[in-house]
């Protein structure tokens, strides 16, 4: 599927239908401090648009699920819309998470934006489509924990980037790993790929083979210069992997605290309701004195 550039040919030995969605983001560079300071305020219109498009994408996904269940693949029109939405939403996310200092355009094609994704919708296993909601539960849990954890430390990353004027490499790698895993999870849910989301901790060389740069890192022709990709392959050092683990732990702790607070609130509400009901009953049955 076109996502702002021509799709790359399938890798040798990997069926097109099993292609794992890819994220291309240039290496971390200097960022304008004023855009870092006001990033969320500047992106507020984008958040509104993505929220509205997300509602439409939900209903389109439901329609696509029925179509894929009977035909074994998404109809072209549905795949184009969902792929365009995912590309647009990912560009907004990369900007919000300070991976790029480039305002995303209000369009699906995203011409000129450095953050891009690659999708290759293909044949789908009907049985996997039927049980998609069940199959996606483990990835949904991991994605939820990552989002909780990233939300907990994002203000620290924001402050570091604001002070330094750039995002440190370990922080960039950890955030890019979370954004890429989330994008792959969304692609799986939308049936834009049959490949289950994986490689949270970065990429490694195939068994017995040296690691070679991905297509996005290959030298470009002089007539068509292109920025190199820092996420294809995504190679995480130990500090970046530690940050990913930290976000998972914080997400787990945050979820536990949230559940505990909710449980206590429910108990408090039920106790208060019972006390109020008892007071009402007592008032109703109390003897009336007359003088």
C-alpha positions in Angstrom: 0.0 0.0 0.0 1.3 3.4 -0.8 2.0 5.4 2.3 3.9 8.4 0.9 6.4 6.4 -1.2 6.6 3.4 -3.4 6.2 0.1 -1.5 9.4 -2.0 -1.3 9.4 -5.4 -2.8 8.7 -8.3 -0.4 11.8 -9.7 1.4 13.0 -13.0 0.2 11.4 -15.9 1.9 8.6 -13.9 3.5 5.1 -14.0 2.1 3.6 -10.6 1.3 0.6 -11.3 3.6 3.0 -11.8 6.5 4.8 -8.6 6.1 5.3 -6.8 9.4 4.4 -3.1 9.1 7.4 -0.8 9.2 8.0 2.6 10.6 10.5 5.0 9.1 11.6 7.9 11.3 14.9 9.9 10.6 17.6 9.9 13.3 17.1 12.4 16.2 18.3 15.9 15.4 18.0 19.4 16.6 14.5 20.6 17.6 13.2 24.1 18.0 12.7 24.6 21.7 9.6 26.8 21.2 7.9 24.0 19.3 8.9 21.5 22.0 7.5 23.8 24.6 4.2 24.3 22.8 4.0 20.9 21.1 0.7 19.7 22.5 -0.9 23.0 22.1 0.1 23.2 18.5 -1.1 19.7 17.9 -4.5 20.2 19.4 -6.3 20.5 16.0 -4.6 17.3 15.0 -5.8 15.5 18.1 -9.4 16.6 17.3 -9.2 15.4 13.7 -7.6 12.0 14.6 -10.3 11.5 17.3 -13.1 12.1 14.7 -11.3 9.9 12.1 -10.8 7.3 14.8 -14.6 7.0 15.3 -15.0 6.5 11.5 -12.2 4.0 11.4 -13.9 1.9 14.1 -17.0 1.5 12.0 -15.1 0.9 8.8 -13.1 -1.8 10.7 -16.3 -3.5 11.7 -17.4 -3.5 8.1 -14.0 -4.7 7.0 -14.2 -7.6 9.5 -17.3 -8.9 7.9 -15.9 -8.5 4.4 -12.6 -10.2 5.4 -14.4 -13.0 7.1 -16.1 -14.0 3.8 -13.5 -13.0 1.2 -10.3 -13.6 3.1 -9.0 -10.0 2.6 -10.0 -6.4 3.1 -11.7 -4.7 0.2 -9.4 -2.2 -1.5 -11.4 0.9 -0.5 -11.5 -0.1 3.1 -7.8 -1.0 3.2 -7.0 2.4 1.6 -9.0 4.3 4.2 -7.7 2.4 7.2 -4.1 2.5 5.9 -4.4 6.2 5.3 -5.8 6.8 8.7 -3.1 4.8 10.4 -0.4 6.6 8.5 -1.9 10.0 9.5 -2.4 9.0 13.1 1.2 7.7 13.3 2.5 11.0 12.0 0.6 12.9 14.6 1.9 10.5 17.3 5.6 10.8 16.2 5.2 14.6 16.4 3.5 14.5 19.8 6.2 12.1 21.2 9.0 14.5 19.9 10.4 11.9 17.5 10.3 14.6 14.7 10.1 18.4 14.7 7.8 18.6 11.8 4.1 19.5 11.8 2.0 16.8 10.2 -0.2 17.8 7.2 -3.9 17.4 7.4 -3.9 14.6 4.7 -3.5 10.9 4.4 -0.6 10.9 2.0 1.6 13.1 4.3 3.8 14.5 1.5 6.9 16.0 3.0 6.6 14.6 6.5 9.6 12.6 7.5 7.7 9.9 9.5 6.2 7.2 7.3 4.8 3.7 7.6 4.8 0.8 5.1 1.8 -1.5 4.9 1.2 -4.4 2.6 -2.4 -5.6 3.1 -2.9 -9.1 1.6 -4.6 -12.4 2.2 -6.0 -13.1 5.6 -6.7 -16.3 7.4 -10.5 -16.4 7.9 -10.1 -18.3 11.2 -7.8 -15.6 12.5 -10.2 -13.0 11.4 -13.1 -14.7 13.2 -11.1 -14.8 16.5 -9.3 -11.5 16.0 -10.7 -10.0 19.2 -9.4 -12.9 21.2 -6.1 -13.2 19.5 -5.3 -9.5 20.0 -5.8 -9.5 23.8 -2.1 -10.2 24.7 -0.9 -7.5 22.3 -3.6 -5.2 23.6 -2.4 -5.7 27.2 1.2 -4.9 26.2 0.2 -1.9 24.3 -1.9 -0.6 27.2 1.0 -1.0 29.6 3.3 0.8 27.3 1.0 3.7 26.9 0.5 4.0 30.6 4.2 3.8 31.2 5.0 6.3 28.4 2.4 8.7 29.8 4.1 8.5 33.2 7.6 9.4 31.9 6.7 11.6 28.9 7.0 14.8 30.9 10.6 13.8 31.8 11.4 13.2 28.1 9.8 16.5 27.2 11.9 18.3 29.8 15.1 16.7 28.6 14.4 17.6 25.0 13.4 21.1 25.9 16.7 21.7 27.8 19.0 19.9 25.3 17.2 21.0 22.2 17.3 17.4 20.9 16.1 13.9 22.1 18.9 11.7 23.4 19.5 8.5 21.4 18.4 6.1 24.1 15.2 8.0 24.8 14.5 8.3 21.0 15.0 4.5 20.6 12.7 3.6 23.5 9.9 6.0 22.3 10.3 4.8 18.7 10.0 1.2 19.9 6.7 2.0 21.7 5.3 4.0 18.8 6.2 1.2 16.3 4.7 -1.6 18.4 1.5 0.4 18.9 1.3 1.0 15.1 1.8 -2.7 14.4 -0.9 -3.5 17.0 -3.3 -1.1 15.3 -2.5 -2.5 11.9 -3.3 -6.0 13.2 -6.6 -5.0 14.7 -7.6 -3.2 11.5 -6.6 -6.4 9.5 -4.1 -4.4 7.5 -1.7 -7.2 8.2 -1.8 -10.8 9.3 1.5 -10.5 11.1 1.2 -10.4 14.9 2.9 -7.3 16.5 6.3 -8.2 17.7 9.9 -7.0 18.1 9.2 -4.5 20.9 12.9 -4.5 21.9 14.2 -3.7 18.4 15.3 -5.7 15.5 18.1 -8.2 15.2 19.8 -10.0 12.4 18.2 -13.2 11.0 19.6 -16.4 12.4 23.1 -17.0 11.0 23.1 -13.8 8.9 24.7 -10.4 9.4 22.5 -7.4 9.9 22.2 -5.4 6.8 20.5 -2.0 6.4 16.9 -2.1 5.5 15.6 -0.6 2.2 15.0 2.8 3.8 18.7 3.0 4.7 20.0 2.1 1.3 21.9 5.0 -0.3 19.6 7.0 -2.4 20.2 8.1 -6.0 21.6 11.6 -6.4 18.5 12.7 -8.2 16.2 11.4 -5.4 17.8 12.2 -2.0 16.0 10.7 1.0 16.6 11.0 4.7 18.0 7.8 6.3 15.8 5.8 8.6 16.7 5.3 12.3 14.0 2.7 12.8 14.6 0.3 9.9 16.2 -1.7 11.4 15.5 -0.4 14.9 18.6 -1.2 16.9 18.2 -0.6 20.6 21.1 -0.4 23.0 20.9 -1.5 26.7 19.8 2.0 28.0 16.9 2.1 25.5 15.8 -1.4 26.4 15.9 -0.5 30.1 13.7 2.4 29.4 11.2 0.2 27.5 11.2 -2.2 30.5 10.7 0.7 32.8 7.7 1.9 30.9 6.2 -1.6 31.1 6.8 -1.7 34.8 5.3 1.7 35.3 2.3 0.8 33.2 1.8 -2.3 35.3 2.0 -0.3 38.5 -0.2 2.4 37.2 -2.8 -0.2 36.2 -2.7 -1.8 39.6 -3.0 1.5 41.4 -5.9 2.5 39.1 -7.7 -0.7 39.8 -7.2 -0.4 43.6 -8.5 3.2 43.6 -11.5 2.2 41.5 -12.3 -0.8 43.8 -12.0 1.4 46.9 -14.2 4.1 45.3 -16.8 1.4 44.5 -16.7 0.2 48.1 -17.0 3.7 49.4 -19.9 4.5 47.1 -21.7 1.3 48.0 -21.1 1.9 51.7 -22.3 5.5 51.4 -25.4 4.4 49.5 -26.2 1.7 52.2 -25.8 4.3 54.9 -28.0 6.7 53.1 -30.6 4.0 52.6 -30.5 3.1 56.3 -30.9 6.7 57.3 -33.9 7.0 55.0 -35.5 3.9 56.5 -34.8 5.1 60.0 -36.4 8.4 59.3 -39.4 6.7 57.7 -40.0 4.4 60.7 -39.2 6.8 63.5 -42.2 7.5 65.8 -43.8 10.9 65.4 -44.2 12.8 68.6 -47.1 15.2 69.1 -47.3 17.7 72.0 
